[in-house]
């Protein structure tokens, strides 16, 4: 669920030429002006939170695309100066889309929410399918519930991979339609388990009540509200209860100013039977999302060879000085292509965390719907807790950290980087303390093979979830330094001692 201080919906206009049968937004010929919009964005980005999301909504927001372009650039510049991250979402019918708009959205890592109702009239249909962050919203009226699976499968076969299901809420749902909905979602679940390239946005959009959320909403007049429900005709009378003030007269956002719970408003707003049916339908959707526990198919993506260590056994060797790192767009393209067959990804190098676009890559992988996003790292950048927090917020949810010694002298000798041991230990401590899975890798060398039990004991103490010990691969630097780092006979390597130690001290840890 999106939290208030991290999610802002900007209603850039209430104007729209379409007359969609399911739309309950009251259309008006009014748009947000640039000054008011920038004030709303400034207040939002100045509030607490390191990762922010701005959604452009309407009406039809593409009627004000010039304003959207200005706001995206303004928000990115302000976020960079504040060392924050800002993401963008554009909700549109898609009818006004063209190649220029799609290119701009892609360059600024903006998600695109398009309703399936409008697909026959969208002029850049193929470009829309190829756009990596297109989310197709599938409306589900009670009368169409029995056809949901066939409709979904048709969209998938046309090339759409990211879906958001939107049942019609706060309307009468006959019991027969509810039964159909449950059956159809089970069919979609069974189908999707075999298709790792499918991603459902509903997993990100869980809120207190169906349809409505608790994120901030700014209307075209600059009014700031604690929920998007003020957009809908049925909720107009409750707007005062959710009103924080006008952004043009606010110096900051006081999130405690309106401690109003949406469930209470909704409870008093709709007929009891309608509410019961709405929550039943929403529960079916929630059960569907919870059922999507798909086997992880993992793609390994090398981002380049640059590294802030220079390990004696590194298989990359001189590549870091001979080959350029991949560009951001090249990695975006690879992530997009790999998503067809993989729902997990590992970013490796070199050292991924020293890239200027590191958080951007994580965020893009997250938006593409990768379930598990692992970073293979020497850990040195993660010695800084703020860096850890930003990486996790950006999408990283697993970390593989290399530790090659139990004391500074040994680890630093092998990495040829003075101080690397203390930074790596701090990284493991930071990440373990943030309750994310931490794995480790240790390369067995002539220098450390006698100390494997001590290294294992340290890893257990640091609460590493799983650790791996690997022999040297005679490539790159490892080949150049072979005689000095590889012992000819490892027969006495205390692997058995190591396994026994692990089982004794932490039964739930295991050795690979």
Secondary structure, 3 states (H helix, E strand, C coil): CCCHHHEEEEECECCCCCCCCCCCECCCCCECCHHHHHHHHHHHHHCCCCEEEEEEECCCHHHHHHHHHHHHHHHHHHHHHCCCEEEEEEEECCCCCCHHHHHHHHHCCEEEEEEHHHHHHCCCHHHHHHCCCEEEEEEECHHHHHHHHHHHHHHHHHCCCEEEEEECCCCCCCHHHHHHHHHHHHHHHHHHCCCCCCEEHHHHCCCCCCCCCCCEEECCCCEEECCHHHHEHHHHHHHHHHEEEEHHHCCCCCCCCCCCCHHHHHHCCCCHHHHHHHHHHHHHHHHHHHCCCCCCCEEEEECCCCCCCCCCCCCCCCHHHHCCCCCHHHHHHHHHHHCCCCCEEEEECCCHHHCCCHHHHHHHHHHCCCCEEEEEECCHHHHCHHHHHHHHHHCCCEEEEECCCCCHHHHHHHHCCCCHHHHHHHHHHHHHHCCCEEEEEEEECCCCHHHHHHHHHHHHHCCCCEEEEEECCCCHHHHHCHHHHCCCCCCCCCHHHHHHHHHHHCCCCCEC
